[in-house]
Amino acid sequence: MVEEPWLDENTLPSCLENISREDMEIVFLGTGSSQPSKYRNVSSIHINLFSKGGLLLDCGEGTLGQLKRRYGVDGADDAVRGLRCIWISHIHADHHTGLARILALRHELLKEEPHEPILVVGPRQLKRYLDAYQRLEDLNMMFLDCQHTTKESLDAFKSIIESSNDLISIGDPKSSKDIWKKPTDGQMAQKIDSTLFARGSRMQSYWQKPGSPIDNITEIKSLKKILGDAGLEALISFPVVHCPQAFGVVLKAAERTNSVGKSIPGWKVVYSGDTRPCEASIEASRDATILIHEATFEEGMVEEAVAKNHSTTEEAIEVGNAAGAYRIILTHFSQRYPKIPVFDETHMHNTCIAFDMMSVNVADLPVLPRVLPYLKMLFRNEMALEESDDVQESMLV
């Protein structure tokens, strides 16, 4: 009998079969909410894809300092150079105020090298902030609204492009011969404008608004190229229940082929951003390899979680279990829990708690839940030592 069923090799997701340690590693740079504390910085996650670069999911203040603590100064510079994309969940300051510093550093590091502007995917309010900042300092970036990276938007955009990607004539009207070629982005947008989205059409009201996907052909194509270069199949945002224009994100790795030519599906990582438990999060997390879910409050604080549109530890785990996620990692803890949050261990059989500087290699996922009891013991002992020191100091005063 297997005492720890999550360690049973028969339950190993096929995407983890013979996976390399150089495939993907999740580095938690900030795991606290609202503002930095002694033990937890605010939200940021580095998705390290090793030779294929990396991504940042959220970028709270101090993210650059955390990168330096994790990788060293030179290693942090390498990590910033290798960033393919930065994804921001929502406009609250604890999720994006470290972004401009990262962008400016990347621009400085690459100024002597040929490179493409980095793609920032975020809520539309963020673009106004970045545009204002760029009056002071060049950030060398492209911006794509999270709303245009939802499954519905990407599917609709793909359909539009496919229907508009036929050859166009560039021949001389006076000649009987036409020359045919693929349309450029501008010609494609013009073609779309003259057909499906022509004035008065039913689709014009949404798709022809400023900032619609039709205005972002270049950025969406750039996203597709970035994903391909990073070995990823998809980056899909989904709306969540927090503030206006708040999103979670799905990252899906491309299929790989093993030594005998068998196709192995790619891993799937889902990050909830800040949210109440919601159906969109459950659907997006279906059969996820890893669900990283916010757990701002302990189990007894449901009313406060509802009032502030956050989740409790138990609710976050329930989302993962309902979705059939293989591993659940909790993050974004209230700073009232400086080291380890309060939780019921009976719900933690496939779950771990994130700490700043914690690195989770995809190859280590089968044993991840075994870490939790040792983390509790480690911090319990440290807290006991600190309490003892406090008592001794008070006696000396």
N, C-alpha and C positions, 0 to 999 in steps of 0.2 A: 504493500500500500504506500502511495506517495503522500507523505505528510504535508508537503508544500506543492499543491497541484500546479501552481504557476511555474514550477521548475520542471514539470514533466515535459520531456522532449517531444512527446506526441502533440502537445498543445502549441508548439512553436509555430508562429506564423510563417508561411512559405517565403515571405519577403526577407526573412532573417536567415534563410538557409545559406550556410557558408559565406556569410557577409563579412566583408573586410573591415578592419578597424580604421581604414583610411576612407571609409565611405561617408560617414556623417557623425558629427558629435554636436550635442547641444550644450552650450555654455551659458549658464545663468549669471548674467552680470548684475541684475537687480531684481529682487524678489519681494520688495516691500511696497506698500501703497502710500500715496499722498506726498510724503517727503522723506528724504534720506534719514537714516538713523545710524547708530554705531555699528549695528550688525547687518542691516539690510538697506541697500540702495534702492532707488525707484526703478521702475520696469525697464528691462532690456534683456534680450536674448540673442546670443550670437549663434547662428546656425553655421557651423564650421564644415565646409565641404572639402577641406584639405586642398589638393592640387587644383580643384575646380572653383576655388574662391569661397565666398560665404555670403550670408544675408544677415541683416539685423531685423528683428521683430521688436518694434518699439525702441525708443532711444531717449530715456529720461535723463535728467541732468546727472552729470558725473559718469556717463557711459564711457567716455574716452579714458578717464582715470581708471575705471574698472578693467578696461581692455589692457591697460598698462600693468595693472596688478596681476592680471591673469597670464599675459604673454610676455611681459617685460616691455621696455620702451621700443626696442627694435621690432619685437614680435608684434606689438600693437600697430606699429606703422605698416608692417606686412599685412596684418589683418584688415586695416583700413584700405590699403591699396587693392586688396583682393575682393572688396565688397562688390557684389553684383547688383544688389538692390536693397533698399531699406523700406520696410513696410511699417506704417504707423496705424494703430488701431482706432484712435479717436483724438480729439483736440485737447483733452485735459493735460495740463502742463507736466505732470509726472510721467507722461508717456512720450514727450517729444522735445523737451527743452535742451537736450544734449545733441540734437540733430545738426544744428547749424555748425557746431564746432567740429563734428565728424566730417561734414561735407567740405568745410573750409580746409581741414587738414588733408583730406584726400586730394583736393585740387592742388594744394601746395606740393604734396609728395609726387604728383604725376605731371607737374607743369612742364618738365623737360622731356616727357615721353608722349608718344601718340596714344590717345585714349578717347573713349566715348564718355559723354556726361553720364553720371550715375542716375539711375531711375529711382525716384521716390514715389511710392504708392501710399496714399493717405487720404483722409477725409478732405472734402473740398475746402473747408475753412483753413486747413493748413497751408494751402497754396498762397493765400493772401499774406499769411505770416512770412513765408519764405520769400515771396516777391518783395515784401517790404525790407526784409533783411538783406536781400541782394543789392539794394541800393547802397549798402555800406561795404559789402564784401562779396566777391564772386564765389558762388557755391557750385557752379559747373554741374547743373542737374537738369533732369527732365522730370515733370510731375504728371502723375496719372491718378485720377480720382478712384478711390476704392470702389465707388458705385459702378465704375466701368470695368471692374474685375470680378464682379459677381458672375455666377454661372449663367444667369439669364442674359446679362449684357454681353458676355463673351460669346455665347451661343448665337445671339441675334447678330452680333457683329460678324461672326464667322459666316453666317448665312448670307449677309449682305455682301461681304467681300467676294464670296464664291459666285454669287449671282452677277457681280459687277466686274469680275476679273477676266472677262473675255477680251479678245483683241479689239483694239480700236483703230480706226482708219486715220492716218496722218497724210493721206495723199493730196496732191494738188487738185482742187475742184475742177480745174480746166483740163486735167489729164484723165484719160480713161482708165489709168492704172492706179490702184491704191497700194499704199505701203501699210502693213499691219504690224503692230507691236503691242506689248503689254502696257497697260496704262501706268503712269506714275501715280504717286499718292495724290497729288493735286488733281490730275486728270480723273482719277477714280472718284474723288470727292465730288468733282464737277458732274461726272456721269451719274452718280447717286443722286445728286441734287436735282438733276434734270429728269429723273424717272420716279423712283419710289418716293422720294421726299420733295417732289416738286410742290410749288406753292399751291395750297388748297388741298393737298393730299391728307388722308387721315393720319399718316405717320409723321407729318411735318411738326405737329405740335410738340412732340417729345424729342425726336431725334435731331431736329434742327435748332433746338435751344443752344445758346452759347455754352461751350464745354461739353457738348454731347459726344458720344463715342466717334461720331463722324469727324469731329475736330481733333481726334486723338489717334488718327491712323498711324502716325509715326511712332507714338509712344507705345501703342499696343503691339506694333510689329517689333519694337525694341524689347518689350517684355518677352515676346515669344523667342527672340534670339537669346536673350539673357538666360531664360530657362533652359534652352537647348545646350548652351555652353556650360551651364552648371550641372547638367545631368538630371534636370527636373522635367517632369511632364506637365505640371500645372501649378499655378498659384491662383487660388480662387478665394475671394473675400465673400463673407456672408454677414448680413445685418444682425446685430444682437440688441439686447434690451439694456441700454445704459443711458446714454445721452443722445441727442440728435447726431446722426452720421457716425455711429459707433459700429465697429465691425470686428469679426474674428477672421481667421485665415486658415486655409488648407494648403499645405505643401505636399505634392506628390512626386516621388522620384520616378524616373523612367525605368522601364523594364531593363533587366540585365540578363546576360546569358552565362550559364555556368560552364565548367570545363568540358562537359559532354554535350553542349549545345542546347541544353534545356532553358527555356525562357522562365525567368523568375520575376514576379511582379515587384514593383518598387515599393518602398516604405511610404507611409502616409503619416504626416505630423499635422496636428490641428492645434491651433492656439486660440483660446477663447476671447482674448482681450478682456475688458471689464464688462461684466454682464450678469443679469439674473439668469437662472436656468431657463432655457427656452427651447422650443421645438427646432428652431433653426440650428442651434448648437448641436443638438442630438443628431439631426439629419446629416449635418456636415461631418460629424465625428463617426459615422457608421464605419465599423471595422477599422478604425484608425490604429496604426501601430503605436502611436503615442498621442495622448490628449494632454495638453498643458492647459489647465483650467484655473482661473482665479478662484481663490478661497479666502476672501477678505476677512470673514468673521467665523467665530467658532459656532458649534452646532446650536447653542442656546440663544443665539442672537438673530433669529430669523426676521423679527420685526424690523430691526435696524438694517438688515440686509435688504429687505423689501423697500424700506424708505429710501435707501441710497443706491438702489439698483445694483447690488453686488450679490455674491453667493456665499453661503456657508460651506465649511469643509464637507459636510455630509451631502449637501445639494450638489456640489461639484462632482463628488464621487458617483452620485446617482446618475448624473448626466453621462459620465463615462461608461458606467455599467449598462445603462439603457441603450447606449450606442454600440456596445460590444467592443469597446476600445481594449486593446491588449494591455497597455500600461497607461496609468494616469499619474501625472505629476502636478502637484498643487503649488501655486505661487500667488504673488500679490497679497501678502498677509498684512493685516492691520499692524501698525507699528506698536500697538499695545502688546503685541507678542514679539518682544525683541529678538528672541532666539528660536523658540519652537512653539508652534501654535497648539492650542488645546484640541484634541480629537479623540474619537473612539476607535481603538485599534481593531475592533471587530469588522470595521468596514475597509480595512487597509490591505487586503490580501493581494491586490494588484496595483498598489498605490505607493508613491513616495512623495516626500516633501522637498521642495527646492530650497536651496540656500545660495547666497551669493558665492560665486566662484565654483559652484558645483558643476562638474562636467559629466555628461551622460553620453557615453559612446553607444551607438546603435548596437554594437556587438555585445554589449553588457546588459541589454534589456532583460534577458531571461532571469538574471540574478538581482535586478534592481530592488524588488520588494524586501530582500533580505537586509538591505542597508538600514532601513528605518529603525529597528530596535537598537542598533548600535549608535545611531545618531541621537536617539533619545537618551541613551546612557551617557554618551559623551557630553551632551549639553546639561544633563542633570548634574553630573559631577562638577562641571565648570560653574554652574549656577550655585551649587553648594559651596564651592571655594570662594566665590565672590561674596556670598552672604556672610561667610566666616570672616573675610577681610573687612567687610562693612562693620561687623560687630566689634572687631578689634580696633578699628579706627575710632568708633564711637566711644570706646572705653578710654582711649588716649586723649580725647578732647576734654 
